[in-house]
Amino acid sequence: MIELHNLTCLYGRRPAVHHVSGRFETGTMTAIVGPNGAGKTTLMRTLAGLHSDFEGRVVRHGRIGLLPQTPSLDKAFPITAAEVVAMGGIAGLGPLGAAPSAARVGEALHSVGMSGFERRLVGTLSAGQFQRLLFARLTLQDAPVMLLDEPFAAVDARTTADLMRLLHRWHDEGRTIVAVLHDLDLVAREFPRTLLLARDKIAWDRTAVALSPEHRLRARLTAEAWVDDPALCQDAA
Amino acid sequence: MIQFLFEPFALGFMRRALAGCVALSIAGPPLGVFLVLRRMSLMSDVLQHGILPGIALGAVVGGISVPAMGAGGFLAGLAVALLAGALSRATGGREDSQLAGVYLVALALGVAILSAQRGVDLTHLLFGSVLAVDDTSLLLMAGAATIVLPSLALLWRPLVLESFDPDFHCATGGRGALVHLGFLALVVLAVVSGFTALGTLMSVGLIMLPAVAARHWGETLGAQVIAAVVIALAASLIGLLVSFHADVPAGPAIVLAAGALWIAGVLAGRRESLLRRLVRQTHFAG
């Protein structure tokens, strides 16, 4: 579970996420959606502990597994697919912790349909294959809370369906899943809960309620651009 | 030919220089591979110039002694690494012009302090001399390698994680800044350890050039590290022989040898070489 208490994520004095409170309950599967500039990725980075300029509180219960946005990774780094997947098993173990066995790495790759890719350098993988590789790493990380930032970017429909099955399996195992997504049809079909964000929290509820036409209209009407001379926030602590 | 190869090493100072360069060739290039992969080539320039004022101050305080100058160089290198890190954060990662400023000032400061000192041969300090490799220098080079190698082994996992996917490393409890600083401390130690034989301006050459050349020979990280060490060992041997027979400073001779091996890799290496581009091989069926 992750609790947000009056969370405001900042870039200097500008809020990217404004006074959001609520909980990602244990065992729930939630999509974070919203227009461009809504603060989705900033919120995700704050949940993961990567963005430290915020007011309010974030309380994490349990280890965090993260599938970051692809552009933040160095695909030119000369490591193999198996080594990337093994990172999921060694993260947080320190230098002397036992690395996952080749069999476990192989199983994780198999779970995303990438058996036989063990020795491929990551730089030679397609965008879709790379994304599946990150899912395999998440499998080995075996965390109770899984954060996924745009997990289906550059992935074709069939791969998206395969990876969604994996997400549902993790959800069925009782893990908490939080994913930033753009495809509202996919969210409506597959995600039981949704946080609709447009800097402010527009709605955080069952997906059918959160994505009601009224809420979507409110999200669309939020100005993306920063105002030149903004007023001071009256709710600031 | 045999005489050309073996005669120099009948002399004690040449054997010491060779042993020291072997130590640096084993410890330095793996760090160089990470410097290249982390796109920190400019940082290696900054560190090699940054140690000079420390070495100079070490000479002022403790006289012309390897321990005093080495300690001064190490402390100055760490200070420059911290300053560079602070500049990097302050400029949001666009630190290259600031780093260039740091190393120019450091070089000028080091040369100014050393020029005021009597009894210091600036050429030897900047470019190295095999004659300067006494037992203390050898101990410094071997000792540094003894510290660098196990430390790098302990740092390997977080360094790979931090280089490949810094967000994942941070989100799983990794401390990127600490890993970065620990890595820079090892680089400083390796650079300082080579200053007597290779000179402050050249010792980074034996760390960086083999690493750059290794990209043309190894595909994986492990293969690149092994290739870099082999290239550095070959460059050390060739450079010391050239230094002895042609009477040129050891630092430039070794770095030129490493440069020649790098060009050989660019021309005819297994990966991304001109030869590979010119000679088209039949592609596979699937």
Boltz contact constraints between the chains, C-beta under 6 A:
constraints:
  - contact:
      token1: [A, 48]
      token2: [B, 171]
      max_distance: 6.0
  - contact:
      token1: [A, 49]
      token2: [B, 171]
      max_distance: 6.0
  - contact:
      token1: [A, 50]
      token2: [B, 167]
      max_distance: 6.0
  - contact:
      token1: [A, 50]
      token2: [B, 170]
      max_distance: 6.0
  - contact:
      token1: [A, 64]
      token2: [B, 171]
      max_distance: 6.0
  - contact:
      token1: [A, 66]
      token2: [B, 168]
      max_distance: 6.0
  - contact:
      token1: [A, 66]
      token2: [B, 171]
      max_distance: 6.0
  - contact:
      token1: [A, 68]
      token2: [B, 167]
      max_distance: 6.0
  - contact:
      token1: [A, 68]
      token2: [B, 168]
      max_distance: 6.0
  - contact:
      token1: [A, 72]
      token2: [B, 167]
      max_distance: 6.0
  - contact:
      token1: [A, 73]
      token2: [B, 165]
      max_distance: 6.0
  - contact:
      token1: [A, 74]
      token2: [B, 164]
      max_distance: 6.0
  - contact:
      token1: [A, 77]
      token2: [B, 163]
      max_distance: 6.0
  - contact:
      token1: [A, 77]
      token2: [B, 164]
      max_distance: 6.0
  - contact:
      token1: [A, 78]
      token2: [B, 220]
      max_distance: 6.0
  - contact:
      token1: [A, 78]
      token2: [B, 221]
      max_distance: 6.0
  - contact:
      token1: [A, 79]
      token2: [B, 221]
      max_distance: 6.0
  - contact:
      token1: [A, 87]
      token2: [B, 161]
      max_distance: 6.0
  - contact:
      token1: [A, 90]
      token2: [B, 157]
      max_distance: 6.0
  - contact:
      token1: [A, 91]
      token2: [B, 172]
      max_distance: 6.0
  - contact:
      token1: [A, 92]
      token2: [B, 172]
      max_distance: 6.0
  - contact:
      token1: [A, 92]
      token2: [B, 173]
      max_distance: 6.0
  - contact:
      token1: [A, 95]
      token2: [B, 154]
      max_distance: 6.0
  - contact:
      token1: [A, 95]
      token2: [B, 157]
      max_distance: 6.0
